[in-house]
Amino acid sequence: KGKWVLVTFGPAACDATCERKLYVVRQVRRAQGKEMDRMERLWVVTDAGKPRAEELAAIEGARVSTDAALAKSFPDTAGIYLVDPIGNLMMRFPADPDPSKMIKDLQRLLKYSGAG
């Protein structure tokens, strides 16, 4: 059974914007409580670099993809995307989202969706 995936993008040398997105998706996922296990986080590295060990430790539990071609399947890499369990692009959040609004949207979605 697939899971909902929160997808973020950023260079391997994750800057402040990238770090903020990674932090927000971690907190938003945690805020889902018992539904948290229905979601995964994916950080798509958008350049040829390798993320630092500290970065990888800070995003514990998230998946990391260094397949830059994956980024091309999204309209742009500025926002945060939600992909449903069968691979459909469901929602796009802004690059600097309001975490409380994201939490509310995702709670509603998980409540009414049997998927994931």
Buried (B, 14 or more C-beta within 10 A) or exposed (E): EEBBBBBBBBBBEBEEEBBBBBBBBBEBBEBBEEBEEBBBBBBBBBEEEEBEEEBEEBBEEBEBBBEEEBBEEBEEBEBBBBBBBEEEEBBBBEBEBEBEEBBEBBBEBBEEBEBB
